[in-house]
Amino acid sequence: MLFICLSRQPPPLCETESVPPAKRDKIRVVLAEDQAMVLGALAALLEMEDDIEVVARAGSGDEALRAVQQVRPDVFITDIEMPTLTGLEVAAELKRRGVAVRVIILTTFARAGYLRRALDAGASGYLLKDMPAEQLAEAVRRVHAGLRVIDPQLAAEAWTHEPDPLTERERQVLRLAGEGMASLDIANELNLSEGTVRNYLSEAISKLGAANRIEAARIARAKGWL
């Protein structure tokens, strides 16, 4: 059984009842995925369901943020790695802005660090793309009904995994450094001074016990902190 309902505190608790079909309204969904073929396949899969309507699609983080704010869906399904903003950053920004939408992270990353960040960002679901296709629609229904839908193995790991030591700004700077950007370019991208960028990188490298920024980015990515 893939789905569990997770409380905010460990251990995870589960509700196994399905939402009765007779009580379902049309669930409005926005999809965000940077691979066009995957995006189309997900939309086609969900649109086969009588009670689910895909009202918008997005191929980047900023496009997804605009779409959710404009159409105000019931459920927002997003990948993690996308251009401009990650799915986790979009979820966190929607939470900060008080947008009433339930978020499902649908990703290939089976990492407890990502799950913890997703929960902190207010996500109601965290699912892996290798899940059986027919279970995605049921996940949407459960999340819409107020339940949490989490991969059970990841849920167990999330509460025993070491906490993320990075601040959000350190994470942004380290991610760009890991992509090969120089400190000056990072500073221009994030509207910071070059000295401030170097300070953030130094803090991140120290916290992760790395020898340099590239190793720090590799360690953080492997743990799901980037």
C-alpha positions in Angstrom: 0.0 0.0 0.0 1.6 3.2 -1.1 -0.5 5.8 0.7 -0.3 6.9 4.3 -1.7 9.8 6.2 1.1 11.5 8.1 0.6 13.7 11.2 2.9 16.6 11.9 4.6 14.7 14.7 6.1 11.2 14.5 5.2 8.4 14.4 3.1 8.6 11.2 -0.6 7.8 11.5 -2.7 6.4 8.7 -6.3 6.7 7.6 -7.1 4.0 5.0 -10.6 4.9 4.0 -11.2 6.0 0.4 -13.2 9.1 -0.4 -16.7 7.9 -1.4 -17.2 8.5 -5.1 -20.7 10.0 -4.5 -19.2 12.7 -2.4 -16.6 13.9 -4.8 -16.8 17.2 -6.5 -14.8 18.2 -9.6 -11.2 18.6 -8.3 -9.3 21.4 -10.1 -5.6 20.6 -10.6 -2.6 22.6 -11.8 0.4 20.5 -13.0 4.0 21.7 -13.1 6.7 19.6 -14.8 9.6 20.8 -17.1 9.6 17.7 -19.3 6.8 18.3 -21.9 6.2 14.6 -22.6 5.8 13.8 -18.9 3.6 16.8 -18.3 1.3 15.7 -21.2 1.2 12.2 -19.9 0.3 13.3 -16.4 -2.4 15.6 -17.7 -3.9 12.8 -19.9 -3.9 10.4 -17.0 -5.7 12.7 -14.7 -8.2 13.9 -17.3 -9.4 10.3 -17.7 -11.0 10.7 -14.2 -14.6 12.0 -14.1 -14.0 14.0 -10.9 -10.6 15.6 -11.8 -10.0 18.6 -14.1 -6.5 19.8 -15.1 -7.1 23.6 -15.3 -3.5 24.7 -16.1 0.0 23.3 -16.9 3.4 24.9 -16.2 6.9 24.1 -17.4 8.8 26.2 -14.9 8.6 27.3 -11.3 7.7 31.0 -11.9 5.1 29.9 -14.5 3.6 27.5 -12.0 3.5 30.2 -9.3 1.6 32.5 -11.6 -0.8 29.8 -12.7 -1.7 28.7 -9.2 -2.3 32.3 -8.1 -4.4 33.0 -11.2 -6.7 30.0 -11.4 -6.7 29.1 -7.7 -6.9 25.2 -8.1 -7.8 22.8 -5.3 -4.6 20.8 -5.8 -1.1 21.7 -7.2 1.1 18.8 -8.4 4.7 19.7 -9.0 8.1 18.2 -9.7 11.1 19.4 -7.6 13.7 20.3 -10.2 12.4 22.9 -12.6 13.7 26.1 -14.3 13.7 29.4 -12.3 12.2 28.0 -9.1 12.1 24.5 -7.7 8.8 22.9 -6.8 9.8 23.1 -3.2 10.4 26.9 -3.6 7.1 27.3 -5.3 5.3 25.5 -2.5 7.1 27.6 0.2 6.2 30.8 -1.6 2.6 29.8 -1.9 2.5 29.1 1.8 4.2 32.4 2.5 1.6 34.2 0.4 -1.3 32.4 2.1 -2.6 30.8 -1.1 -5.1 28.1 -0.2 -4.0 25.1 -2.3 -3.0 21.6 -1.4 0.4 20.7 -2.8 1.6 17.3 -4.0 5.3 16.8 -4.8 5.7 14.2 -7.6 9.4 13.4 -8.1 12.1 10.9 -8.7 14.0 11.9 -5.6 13.5 9.3 -2.8 15.4 11.3 -0.2 14.3 12.1 3.3 15.8 15.5 3.1 13.5 16.5 0.3 10.5 15.1 2.1 11.3 17.1 5.3 11.6 20.3 3.2 8.4 19.5 1.4 6.5 19.1 4.7 8.0 22.3 6.0 6.8 24.1 2.9 3.3 22.9 3.6 3.0 20.1 1.1 0.3 17.6 1.7 1.8 14.8 -0.5 5.1 13.5 -1.6 5.0 10.7 -4.2 7.6 9.1 -6.4 7.2 8.9 -10.2 7.7 5.1 -10.3 4.4 4.7 -8.4 1.6 2.8 -10.2 -0.1 5.3 -12.4 -3.6 4.5 -11.2 -2.7 5.6 -7.7 -2.1 9.2 -8.7 -5.7 10.1 -9.1 -6.5 8.5 -5.7 -3.7 10.5 -4.1 -5.3 13.7 -5.5 -8.6 12.7 -4.0 -7.1 12.0 -0.6 -5.1 15.2 -0.5 -8.2 17.2 -1.6 -10.1 15.5 1.3 -7.5 16.8 3.8 -5.3 13.8 4.2 -1.6 13.6 3.7 -0.2 11.1 1.1 3.4 10.2 1.6 5.6 7.3 0.4 5.7 5.1 3.6 9.4 4.3 3.4 10.3 7.9 3.1 8.0 8.9 5.9 9.8 6.5 8.3 13.2 7.8 7.2 12.2 11.4 7.5 11.9 11.4 11.3 15.3 9.7 11.8 17.3 11.5 9.1 19.7 14.2 10.2 18.2 17.7 10.0 19.0 20.1 7.2 21.6 22.6 8.5 21.4 25.1 5.6 19.4 28.3 5.6 17.3 29.1 2.6 19.8 31.7 1.4 22.8 29.3 1.8 20.8 26.8 -0.2 20.2 29.2 -3.0 23.8 30.3 -3.2 25.2 26.8 -2.9 22.8 25.5 -5.6 24.1 28.1 -8.1 27.7 27.5 -7.1 27.1 23.7 -7.7 25.9 24.6 -11.2 29.3 26.2 -11.9 28.4 29.9 -11.4 31.1 32.2 -10.1 30.6 34.3 -6.9 30.1 37.5 -8.9 27.5 35.9 -11.2 25.7 34.5 -8.1 25.7 37.9 -6.5 24.1 39.5 -9.6 21.6 36.7 -9.9 20.4 37.1 -6.3 21.0 40.8 -5.9 23.7 40.4 -3.2 27.2 41.7 -2.9 30.0 39.3 -3.9 31.3 39.4 -0.3 27.9 38.3 1.0 27.8 35.4 -1.4 31.3 34.3 -0.3 30.2 34.4 3.3 27.1 32.2 2.6 29.3 29.8 0.7 31.8 29.7 3.5 29.1 29.0 6.1 27.6 26.2 3.9 31.0 24.6 3.3 31.7 24.7 7.0 28.3 23.2 8.0 28.7 20.4 5.6 32.3 19.6 6.4 33.3 20.0 2.8 36.6 21.0 1.2 35.1 23.4 -1.3 31.8 24.7 -2.8 31.5 21.9 -5.3 31.9 19.2 -2.7 29.5 21.0 -0.5 26.9 21.1 -3.3 27.4 17.4 -4.0 26.9 16.5 -0.3 23.8 18.7 0.1 22.3 17.4 -3.1 22.9 13.7 -2.1 21.0 14.4 1.2 18.1 16.2 -0.4 19.1 19.6 1.0 19.4 21.4 -2.4 
